[in-house]
Amino acid sequence: MRYLDHKKTAEIIRRILKENRVDQESIDHLTESIIDASLKGIDTHGLALFPHYLEGFQLGRINRKPQFRIIKDSGSAKLIDADGAIGHHAGRFAMDFCIDMASKNGSGCCAVRNSSHFGAAEYFTIYAAKHNMLGFAFTNTNSLVKAFNAVEPMFGTNPICFACPIEGEEPLSLDMATSVISWNHVRNYKEAGLTLEDGCAYDAEGHFTTDPHAAKCVRPIGDYKGYGLGMMVEILCSVLTGSDLGKDLMPMFHSDMTKKRGISHFFHAIDISKFTKVSDFAKRMKTLAEFIRSMRPLEGKEVMIPGDPEKRRKAERLKTGIPMTDNVFAEFIAISKDFEEAVIRED
């Protein structure tokens, strides 16, 4: 295991992307998102994906210099064509519009088509929360979650994400897949030679498996409830935008990297000030959070609110560095030996 300095790692990533003629805004949003995700311990959506994204830029899956187009605009809702951009850039472009529309009208939403994987959804919602908004983000992806009572998957892990300001600390953030685990979790376990937890993944016949190599799809949260939430996200993203359904999308990995995937997203911002003073809202959020955190815990447990574990990990990793397994680090070194300079310790 190696531990990387986040600032030095970001500097190297930016340099590599610039050398590959990637648009500066795409560089900024991709780098900021994956570094922040890894600092928070969201390793499935952090630095480990950089080699994949870089290959996407190099082979044509992701547009290095996208030209976003507003297809429809009603004043409080927009439909955007992302021109095959990296999803991190497309999402921030859309959320900026949401925030602007919400500041004028109280609410603003953007549906995005023709995009790509957008990383950790909270990158967009926390941004909205820091602009005194309630932020929401959704995305579809290829079929990875078993349909309830079916053998095969239908919807992707289709995340639901919400964030809002809270007094005296970083925004509250709920960022959850509609599956028990993400597909990148399965991928990471496969690469690390680990056994999956019971009741999380299914084999080709729709039976539970703990073997990541045999896993073909994952379990929805709450079974039929998570299946229904996944369908809701699919409707907001692909049905609303006229994009491909999850079942028609190429897998993120082990598919033709010269072809675009056509991922779709949905973003929404609500202006808190249109309902109450932002300062009053933030204070009430702090009261709510502290009440929950002070509840009597089970023995050996701790009561937290969404986002607390990530805030804690970020504080730790800012000091100790971002951990990276040997196999992932080998991929980084294959890209550039400069990443050796980012290592601050090994164990």
N, C-alpha and C positions, 0 to 999 in steps of 0.2 A: 504494500500500500504506500502510495506517495501522497503528500499533502501540498497543494499548490496555492501560491499567493494569488488572490483574486485580481488584484490590480495588474500584476505582471502578465497573468494569463489573458486578461482582457486586451491588454496592449498587443500581445502576439496575435490573438485572433483577429483583431481589427486590421493589423498589418497584412495578414494572410488574405483576408477578404478583399482588401484594397488591391493587393497584387493580382487578385482574380477578377478585377474590374467590376466589383459589386457596387451598386448604388450606395452612397454614403448613409442615407436614412435607413436602408435595409441593414447595413453594417451596424449602425447605432442601436437599432431596436433588437436585432438578433443577439448581439453581444450583451446588451444590458439584461435582456430576458433570461438567457441561459446562465449567466453568472449569478443573477439574483436567485434563480431557481436552485442552483447548486448550493449557494450559501444557506438557503433555507432547508436544505436536505431533500428537496424535490428532485432527486438525482435522475429519475426516469425522464424528466423534461429539461435537464440542465446540460452541463458540459459534455456528457456522454453522447449527445446527439450532434455535436459539432462536426465530426467527420462525415456523418450522413448528410447534413445540410450542405457542406462544402462540395461533396460529390454531386448533390443536386444542382448546385450552381454550375459546376464544371460540365456536367453532361446534358443539361438543358431542362431538367424537371422544374427547376425554379428559375424564374426570370431575374437576371442580374440587374436590369434597369427597367422596372415596370412603369407603365403609364396607366394610372388609375383613371377610371371613367365613371361618372355619375350617370347611371342609366335612367333612374327615375328620382324625382325630388318633389316632395309635397310640402316642404317647410318644416315638418317635424319627423319625417321619415325619408330615408334614402336607400336606394338600391345601388350597390357599387360593384363594378367589375374590377377585380384585382390584377388582371393581366398576368396571372401565374406568379405573383409575387410571393416572397417568403411571408408566411402568415403573421409573423410578429410585426412586420411593417404594415401589412394590410389592416391588421387589427387596430393598431394605434392610429392609423389614418382614419379609420371608421369611428373610433371612439372620440377622436377630436371633434368630428362632426356631431356626434351624439351630445357631447358636452356643450358645444356651441348652440345647438338647437334647444337643449334643455334649459340653458340660461335665458333663452328668449321665450320659450313656450311652456316651460315646466317639465317637459319630457321630450326626449329625442331618441330615435332608434335607427340603426343601420343594418341592413342585411347585405352580406358580402358573398359573391360567387367567384368562381375561377381563382381560388386561392390555394394555399398549401398548409401543411401542419403549422399551428401557431404557438406551440410550446405550452407553457403554464398559463391557464386562462386568467389567473389573478394578476398577471402583468397589466392587463387592460382595466380590470375593475378597481384595483388599488389606485391606478392613475386617476380614474374618475373620482374615487373617494377623496383623493388629495385635492380635487377641485370642488370639494363640498357637494358631491353628488352621491346618490346610490347608484352603484355600477353593477351591470349584469353582462355576462359573456357566455356564449354557447358555441359549440362547433360540432359538425358531424364528422365522421370518419368511416373507414371501411368496416364491413360487418365483422365484429369480434365478440359480440355478446350474444349468448344463446337466447333465442326467443323462448318465452315461457311455454312449457309443455311441448316444445319442438326439439328436434335433434340438432338442428343447425342454427347458426347465428343469423340475425337479421340486421340489427342496428350496431353502430359502433359503441365505443365507451362513452360517447356523447356527453361531455362534462357540463355541469351546471355550476356557475360561479357568481358569487355576490360579494360585494364589499361596501363598507360605509365608514365614515370617520368616527373616531372615538377619542375623547379628550386625553391628552397627555401621552399618547402612544401611537404607534403605527395603526392604520385602519384595521378594523376587523375584516377577516377574509374567510369566506367559505368557498373552497375550490374542490369539488368532488366529482369524480367520474360516476356515471350511473351503473358502474360495474363494481364488484367487490375489490378487484385489483385492475391496474392498467395493463395493456398488452406489453408495454415496455418493461413492466415488472416481470412478466414471463420471460421476456428476452434477456433481461439482466440475470435472472436465475439460471437460465440455460447457459449463458456465457460463463457464469461463476461455478457451474456444476452443482447447484443447490437444488434441494427438493422443495416444491411448492407447498404451501399450507393446504390443509384439508378443506374441501368444499369451496374452492376458488375457481377451478378450471375444469374443462371437460375435454374428453378425447373425441375422435371423429364419429363415434357412435352416440355421443351425448351423455356419456357416463363420467363421473368425477374421476380426475387423475391428479396425482401429485408430481408427475413426471413432466417437466417443462417441454421436453422434446416431443411428447405425445399430445400436449395441449393444443387444441384447435380453436377454442373459444373460451370465454370467461363467464362468470356468473353475474347476473344483474343483482344490484343491491335490493334486498327485500323481495327477491324473486319477481312476482308479477308487478310489484310497485316500481322497481327499477326499470323493468321492461317498458312500463307505461311512460315513465319519465324519459327514457331513451327515445321513445316514439315522439314525445312532445318536442324534444330538441331537434329530431329529424325534420319535423314539420316546420319549425321556425327557420331552420337552415336551408335544407334542400328543397322541400316542397314549395315554400314561399318564394324562393329565388329561381325556381325552375332548373335547379342543378341536379346532378346525378344523385340517386339514393345511395346510402351506404353500401348496399349489396352490389352496386355497380362500380364502386370505386376500387382502384388498384390498392393493394396492400402498401403500407409505408416502406416495408423492407422486402427484399427479394423479389422486386418487380422492376420493370423497365425504367431505368433512371433517365432515359431520354424523353419520356412522355410525362406530361403534366397530370396531376391527380384530380384537380377540380374540386377541392374541398370547399365547403361553404360555412359561413359563420353568421351569428346574429349578436348584435350589441345593443345595449339600452342604458340610458342615463336618465336619472330623475333628479331635478334640482330641489334639494332639501329646503332651500330658502323660500320656495313657493308655498311651503306648508308651515314652517316654523323657523325660528332663528337657528342658524347652523350651530352657534355656540351652545344653545339650549339642547339641541339634539345630541351633540357630542357629550355634554354632561350627563344626559339621561342614559346614553350608551355606556358611559363609564360606570354609572350607578348599577346598571343591569349587569355589566361584566363583573364588577367586584362582588355583587351579590352571588352570582353563580360561582365564582372562584372561591368564595368563602364558605360554600356549602360543605357539610360534613361528608368527607370522602370515605369510600370503602377502605378497609385496611390495606396499606401499601399502595394506595392509588392517589391520584391528584385530580381535582376537578378543574377543567380548563374550558375555554371557549374556542371556537374555530380560529385557527391561525396561531394560537399560543405555542404549539410545539415548533412551528416554523420560525417564530420570532426568537425562541430560545436557541434553536440551532444556528440561526444567523449570528447571534451574539457570540456563540462559541467559535464558529468557523471563521469569523472575521479575525479572531485571535490565533486559531490553530491551523488555518488553511482549509482548502476544500479537498476532501479525500478522493482519491482516484485509484481504482484497482489496476493491477499490473497490465491486464489485457487491454483495458481502455487506454491506459497511458501509452502502450505500445502503438496504438492507432495514432495517437497524437504525435509521437516521435516520428512515425512514418510520414507524417505530413510535414513536420519541421522539427529539427533537433533543438530549435530555440526554446521549446517547451521545457527543456532541462533547466533553463534559467529560472523557471517559475516554481521549481520544487524547493520548498523550505525545510522539509524533513521527510524521512522514510521510516517505516517500521515493518 
